[in-house]
Amino acid sequence: MANVWSGVTIDCLDPERVARFWGVLLGREPGPSQEGWVYLGERGDPQPRLVFQPVPEPRTGKVRLHLDVAVDHVDEAMATVIDLGGRYTGERHDHEQGVVVVMADPEGHEFCLVQYDD
């Protein structure tokens, strides 16, 4: 068997809440999950599944891995994230290839919204 990326696991105090945020943002439905956990998608899906794992302690410090979400309109996507309970970190980068803004989900996991200029 070849090595295949199957998913990303995110530690959460409230997996249901965080999974709901990501499910709406990415248009992903929950799949079969272990009790207390939430999986968006299933093994074998075209996109890696997101796994929300319960942990007893809040996140501390910067996470060194984050997701990039490609969007058509960064301002509209930022508004959607905020409406879903996320927040804008105040960090924005304008590049020749497009715009990157750093956002955070309801538990503070940072991710980037990326609008490519094609």
N, C-alpha and C positions, 0 to 999 in steps of 0.2 A: 504494500500500500504506500502511495506517495504521501508525503507530509502535506496536509491541507489545513488551512486556517478555518476553524469551525465556529469561532465566536469570541466575544469579548465579555469578561465578567467584571461587574461593577459592584463594589461593596457599598451597602446602603443601610441606614437605620430603618428606613421605611421602604422596602422594595416595591410594594404596590404603588405608592405615590410616585416614586422615581420612574418606574416602568410605565406608568400611565403618561407621564410627561413625554418620555422618549417614544412611546407608541404613537401618540398623536403627532408629534413633530415629524417622525419618519414614516408615518402611515404603516406601521407594523402591528400585527395582531399577536396577542399572547398565544404561545403554543403549550404543549404538555410541559409541566413544571413539577419539581419536587415541592413538597409542602413547605411553605414559608418563602420560597423562591419564586421569581417570575422570569420566564423565558419569552422573549419576543422573537418569534420565528421558531423553526425547527431545524434539527440537523439535516443537512442536505439541501437547504434552501439556497437560492442563488446568491443571497447576501448572507454574511456571517450573522448568526443569531446573537442577540444581546441577552446576557444573563445577569439578573439582579439578585445578589446574594445578601442575606441578612447578616449584619455584624453588630456587636453590642456597643461599639465606640464610634464617635464621630470622626470624620476625616480631619487630619491635622497636616499642615504643610502642603506644598504643591505636589500634585500628582505628576509624575514624569511621563505619562502616556495620556493622550487625549484623542478624541474623535474629530475629524474634519467633516463637516456637512456642506456639500455643494448646494447652492441655492441660486435661483434666477434673479431675485431682488433682495439684496442684503437688508435694506431698511424694513421691508415687509416681513422678512424672516425674523429680524430682531423683535419686531412688534409681536409676532406669534410666540416667540420664546418667552417674552415678558408676560403675555396673556396667559400662558401655561404655568406661570409661577417661577420661571427662571429669571435671570438678571444679566444685564450688560456690565462687564467688568471695567469699562472705560478704555479698554485697549483696542486700538484700530490700526491696521497697517494698509496703506495704499501702495500697491506695487504696479509695475508695468502690466502684469498679467491679470490684475484684478484687485479685489478688496478682501481683507481678512479681518473679522472682528471676533474678539474673544468673549464668549458668553459663559454662563454657569447654569446648571440645572438646579432644581429646588434644594438639593443638599450641597450645592457648591462645587460639583464636579465641573471643571472647566472644559470647554470644547470650542471649536472654531466654526463660524459660518464663513463660507468662502464663495465669493461671486467672481467667477472667471469672466474676463473680457475676451470673447472669441471673435 
